[in-house]
Amino acid sequence: MAPEGAFHFDVENSDDGHGSKVTTIKSHGRLVAGNSNDITSLVKPLIPLGGRIVIDLGDTNYLDSSGRERWLA
């Protein structure tokens, strides 16, 4: 188990009810410059596989300016 506040994520695969694939990445903890490449490394290989990729930041309790710039650009 990750320490409280440490960044980690869960990956959930499902379909949208119409036969299309959906991959949901739920992030938890603090997303900062030092760990933003973790989620990038996870997402990039999913793109050519098709389907929707949902990044759920609902349980991300802190996002520093470098993390914000990476994800809101």
Chimera marker file (.cmm) of the C-alpha trace (Angstrom):
<marker_set name="trace">
<marker id="1" x="0.000" y="0.000" z="0.000" r="1" g="1" b="0" radius="0.5"/>
<marker id="2" x="1.284" y="3.478" z="-0.897" r="1" g="1" b="0" radius="0.5"/>
<marker id="3" x="1.898" y="5.969" z="1.914" r="1" g="1" b="0" radius="0.5"/>
<marker id="4" x="-0.856" y="8.532" z="2.431" r="1" g="1" b="0" radius="0.5"/>
<marker id="5" x="-0.514" y="11.336" z="-0.111" r="1" g="1" b="0" radius="0.5"/>
<marker id="6" x="1.875" y="9.326" z="-2.315" r="1" g="1" b="0" radius="0.5"/>
<marker id="7" x="0.894" y="9.344" z="-5.971" r="1" g="1" b="0" radius="0.5"/>
<marker id="8" x="-0.510" y="6.104" z="-7.312" r="1" g="1" b="0" radius="0.5"/>
<marker id="9" x="-3.186" y="5.082" z="-9.771" r="1" g="1" b="0" radius="0.5"/>
<marker id="10" x="-5.625" y="2.314" z="-10.580" r="1" g="1" b="0" radius="0.5"/>
<marker id="11" x="-6.476" y="1.193" z="-14.110" r="1" g="1" b="0" radius="0.5"/>
<marker id="12" x="-9.957" y="-0.039" z="-14.950" r="1" g="1" b="0" radius="0.5"/>
<marker id="13" x="-10.940" y="-1.514" z="-18.322" r="1" g="1" b="0" radius="0.5"/>
<marker id="14" x="-14.560" y="-1.548" z="-19.429" r="1" g="1" b="0" radius="0.5"/>
<marker id="15" x="-16.737" y="-0.844" z="-22.427" r="1" g="1" b="0" radius="0.5"/>
<marker id="16" x="-19.120" y="2.013" z="-23.041" r="1" g="1" b="0" radius="0.5"/>
<marker id="17" x="-22.173" y="-0.161" z="-23.642" r="1" g="1" b="0" radius="0.5"/>
<marker id="18" x="-21.830" y="0.245" z="-27.414" r="1" g="1" b="0" radius="0.5"/>
<marker id="19" x="-18.878" y="-2.097" z="-27.847" r="1" g="1" b="0" radius="0.5"/>
<marker id="20" x="-16.142" y="0.523" z="-27.573" r="1" g="1" b="0" radius="0.5"/>
<marker id="21" x="-13.279" y="0.047" z="-25.146" r="1" g="1" b="0" radius="0.5"/>
<marker id="22" x="-12.811" y="2.482" z="-22.238" r="1" g="1" b="0" radius="0.5"/>
<marker id="23" x="-9.685" y="2.604" z="-20.072" r="1" g="1" b="0" radius="0.5"/>
<marker id="24" x="-10.094" y="4.651" z="-16.898" r="1" g="1" b="0" radius="0.5"/>
<marker id="25" x="-7.029" y="5.727" z="-14.946" r="1" g="1" b="0" radius="0.5"/>
<marker id="26" x="-7.920" y="6.894" z="-11.435" r="1" g="1" b="0" radius="0.5"/>
<marker id="27" x="-5.124" y="8.848" z="-9.810" r="1" g="1" b="0" radius="0.5"/>
<marker id="28" x="-4.683" y="9.248" z="-6.070" r="1" g="1" b="0" radius="0.5"/>
<marker id="29" x="-2.420" y="11.450" z="-3.996" r="1" g="1" b="0" radius="0.5"/>
<marker id="30" x="-0.053" y="14.209" z="-5.066" r="1" g="1" b="0" radius="0.5"/>
<marker id="31" x="0.716" y="14.693" z="-8.777" r="1" g="1" b="0" radius="0.5"/>
<marker id="32" x="3.940" y="16.702" z="-8.992" r="1" g="1" b="0" radius="0.5"/>
<marker id="33" x="6.875" y="17.154" z="-11.374" r="1" g="1" b="0" radius="0.5"/>
<marker id="34" x="8.740" y="14.223" z="-9.849" r="1" g="1" b="0" radius="0.5"/>
<marker id="35" x="6.046" y="11.680" z="-10.687" r="1" g="1" b="0" radius="0.5"/>
<marker id="36" x="4.151" y="13.133" z="-13.660" r="1" g="1" b="0" radius="0.5"/>
<marker id="37" x="6.116" y="10.886" z="-16.032" r="1" g="1" b="0" radius="0.5"/>
<marker id="38" x="4.603" y="7.820" z="-14.314" r="1" g="1" b="0" radius="0.5"/>
<marker id="39" x="1.150" y="8.538" z="-15.674" r="1" g="1" b="0" radius="0.5"/>
<marker id="40" x="2.530" y="9.670" z="-19.052" r="1" g="1" b="0" radius="0.5"/>
<marker id="41" x="4.354" y="6.343" z="-19.381" r="1" g="1" b="0" radius="0.5"/>
<marker id="42" x="1.104" y="4.543" z="-18.678" r="1" g="1" b="0" radius="0.5"/>
<marker id="43" x="-1.057" y="6.545" z="-21.092" r="1" g="1" b="0" radius="0.5"/>
<marker id="44" x="1.196" y="6.800" z="-24.175" r="1" g="1" b="0" radius="0.5"/>
<marker id="45" x="1.162" y="3.077" z="-25.086" r="1" g="1" b="0" radius="0.5"/>
<marker id="46" x="-2.634" y="2.989" z="-24.659" r="1" g="1" b="0" radius="0.5"/>
<marker id="47" x="-3.247" y="5.594" z="-27.387" r="1" g="1" b="0" radius="0.5"/>
<marker id="48" x="-2.520" y="3.381" z="-30.433" r="1" g="1" b="0" radius="0.5"/>
<marker id="49" x="-4.738" y="0.625" z="-28.982" r="1" g="1" b="0" radius="0.5"/>
<marker id="50" x="-7.814" y="2.773" z="-29.592" r="1" g="1" b="0" radius="0.5"/>
<marker id="51" x="-10.867" y="3.349" z="-27.446" r="1" g="1" b="0" radius="0.5"/>
<marker id="52" x="-11.386" y="6.112" z="-24.932" r="1" g="1" b="0" radius="0.5"/>
<marker id="53" x="-8.897" y="6.933" z="-22.208" r="1" g="1" b="0" radius="0.5"/>
<marker id="54" x="-10.357" y="8.659" z="-19.150" r="1" g="1" b="0" radius="0.5"/>
<marker id="55" x="-7.996" y="10.194" z="-16.605" r="1" g="1" b="0" radius="0.5"/>
<marker id="56" x="-9.915" y="10.662" z="-13.371" r="1" g="1" b="0" radius="0.5"/>
<marker id="57" x="-8.156" y="13.223" z="-11.158" r="1" g="1" b="0" radius="0.5"/>
<marker id="58" x="-10.995" y="13.237" z="-8.614" r="1" g="1" b="0" radius="0.5"/>
<marker id="59" x="-8.877" y="11.732" z="-5.838" r="1" g="1" b="0" radius="0.5"/>
<marker id="60" x="-5.749" y="13.739" z="-6.663" r="1" g="1" b="0" radius="0.5"/>
<marker id="61" x="-5.367" y="15.939" z="-3.601" r="1" g="1" b="0" radius="0.5"/>
<marker id="62" x="-2.519" y="18.099" z="-4.891" r="1" g="1" b="0" radius="0.5"/>
<marker id="63" x="-1.347" y="19.137" z="-8.349" r="1" g="1" b="0" radius="0.5"/>
<marker id="64" x="1.740" y="21.335" z="-8.590" r="1" g="1" b="0" radius="0.5"/>
<marker id="65" x="2.268" y="23.858" z="-11.380" r="1" g="1" b="0" radius="0.5"/>
<marker id="66" x="4.395" y="21.503" z="-13.483" r="1" g="1" b="0" radius="0.5"/>
<marker id="67" x="1.778" y="18.755" z="-13.246" r="1" g="1" b="0" radius="0.5"/>
<marker id="68" x="-0.953" y="21.244" z="-14.076" r="1" g="1" b="0" radius="0.5"/>
<marker id="69" x="0.953" y="22.536" z="-17.116" r="1" g="1" b="0" radius="0.5"/>
<marker id="70" x="1.505" y="18.986" z="-18.392" r="1" g="1" b="0" radius="0.5"/>
<marker id="71" x="-2.164" y="17.972" z="-18.098" r="1" g="1" b="0" radius="0.5"/>
<marker id="72" x="-3.930" y="21.200" z="-18.981" r="1" g="1" b="0" radius="0.5"/>
<marker id="73" x="-1.837" y="22.029" z="-22.046" r="1" g="1" b="0" radius="0.5"/>
<link id1="1" id2="2" r="1" g="1" b="0" radius="0.2"/>
<link id1="2" id2="3" r="1" g="1" b="0" radius="0.2"/>
<link id1="3" id2="4" r="1" g="1" b="0" radius="0.2"/>
<link id1="4" id2="5" r="1" g="1" b="0" radius="0.2"/>
<link id1="5" id2="6" r="1" g="1" b="0" radius="0.2"/>
<link id1="6" id2="7" r="1" g="1" b="0" radius="0.2"/>
<link id1="7" id2="8" r="1" g="1" b="0" radius="0.2"/>
<link id1="8" id2="9" r="1" g="1" b="0" radius="0.2"/>
<link id1="9" id2="10" r="1" g="1" b="0" radius="0.2"/>
<link id1="10" id2="11" r="1" g="1" b="0" radius="0.2"/>
<link id1="11" id2="12" r="1" g="1" b="0" radius="0.2"/>
<link id1="12" id2="13" r="1" g="1" b="0" radius="0.2"/>
<link id1="13" id2="14" r="1" g="1" b="0" radius="0.2"/>
<link id1="14" id2="15" r="1" g="1" b="0" radius="0.2"/>
<link id1="15" id2="16" r="1" g="1" b="0" radius="0.2"/>
<link id1="16" id2="17" r="1" g="1" b="0" radius="0.2"/>
<link id1="17" id2="18" r="1" g="1" b="0" radius="0.2"/>
<link id1="18" id2="19" r="1" g="1" b="0" radius="0.2"/>
<link id1="19" id2="20" r="1" g="1" b="0" radius="0.2"/>
<link id1="20" id2="21" r="1" g="1" b="0" radius="0.2"/>
<link id1="21" id2="22" r="1" g="1" b="0" radius="0.2"/>
<link id1="22" id2="23" r="1" g="1" b="0" radius="0.2"/>
<link id1="23" id2="24" r="1" g="1" b="0" radius="0.2"/>
<link id1="24" id2="25" r="1" g="1" b="0" radius="0.2"/>
<link id1="25" id2="26" r="1" g="1" b="0" radius="0.2"/>
<link id1="26" id2="27" r="1" g="1" b="0" radius="0.2"/>
<link id1="27" id2="28" r="1" g="1" b="0" radius="0.2"/>
<link id1="28" id2="29" r="1" g="1" b="0" radius="0.2"/>
<link id1="29" id2="30" r="1" g="1" b="0" radius="0.2"/>
<link id1="30" id2="31" r="1" g="1" b="0" radius="0.2"/>
<link id1="31" id2="32" r="1" g="1" b="0" radius="0.2"/>
<link id1="32" id2="33" r="1" g="1" b="0" radius="0.2"/>
<link id1="33" id2="34" r="1" g="1" b="0" radius="0.2"/>
<link id1="34" id2="35" r="1" g="1" b="0" radius="0.2"/>
<link id1="35" id2="36" r="1" g="1" b="0" radius="0.2"/>
<link id1="36" id2="37" r="1" g="1" b="0" radius="0.2"/>
<link id1="37" id2="38" r="1" g="1" b="0" radius="0.2"/>
<link id1="38" id2="39" r="1" g="1" b="0" radius="0.2"/>
<link id1="39" id2="40" r="1" g="1" b="0" radius="0.2"/>
<link id1="40" id2="41" r="1" g="1" b="0" radius="0.2"/>
<link id1="41" id2="42" r="1" g="1" b="0" radius="0.2"/>
<link id1="42" id2="43" r="1" g="1" b="0" radius="0.2"/>
<link id1="43" id2="44" r="1" g="1" b="0" radius="0.2"/>
<link id1="44" id2="45" r="1" g="1" b="0" radius="0.2"/>
<link id1="45" id2="46" r="1" g="1" b="0" radius="0.2"/>
<link id1="46" id2="47" r="1" g="1" b="0" radius="0.2"/>
<link id1="47" id2="48" r="1" g="1" b="0" radius="0.2"/>
<link id1="48" id2="49" r="1" g="1" b="0" radius="0.2"/>
<link id1="49" id2="50" r="1" g="1" b="0" radius="0.2"/>
<link id1="50" id2="51" r="1" g="1" b="0" radius="0.2"/>
<link id1="51" id2="52" r="1" g="1" b="0" radius="0.2"/>
<link id1="52" id2="53" r="1" g="1" b="0" radius="0.2"/>
<link id1="53" id2="54" r="1" g="1" b="0" radius="0.2"/>
<link id1="54" id2="55" r="1" g="1" b="0" radius="0.2"/>
<link id1="55" id2="56" r="1" g="1" b="0" radius="0.2"/>
<link id1="56" id2="57" r="1" g="1" b="0" radius="0.2"/>
<link id1="57" id2="58" r="1" g="1" b="0" radius="0.2"/>
<link id1="58" id2="59" r="1" g="1" b="0" radius="0.2"/>
<link id1="59" id2="60" r="1" g="1" b="0" radius="0.2"/>
<link id1="60" id2="61" r="1" g="1" b="0" radius="0.2"/>
<link id1="61" id2="62" r="1" g="1" b="0" radius="0.2"/>
<link id1="62" id2="63" r="1" g="1" b="0" radius="0.2"/>
<link id1="63" id2="64" r="1" g="1" b="0" radius="0.2"/>
<link id1="64" id2="65" r="1" g="1" b="0" radius="0.2"/>
<link id1="65" id2="66" r="1" g="1" b="0" radius="0.2"/>
<link id1="66" id2="67" r="1" g="1" b="0" radius="0.2"/>
<link id1="67" id2="68" r="1" g="1" b="0" radius="0.2"/>
<link id1="68" id2="69" r="1" g="1" b="0" radius="0.2"/>
<link id1="69" id2="70" r="1" g="1" b="0" radius="0.2"/>
<link id1="70" id2="71" r="1" g="1" b="0" radius="0.2"/>
<link id1="71" id2="72" r="1" g="1" b="0" radius="0.2"/>
<link id1="72" id2="73" r="1" g="1" b="0" radius="0.2"/>
</marker_set>
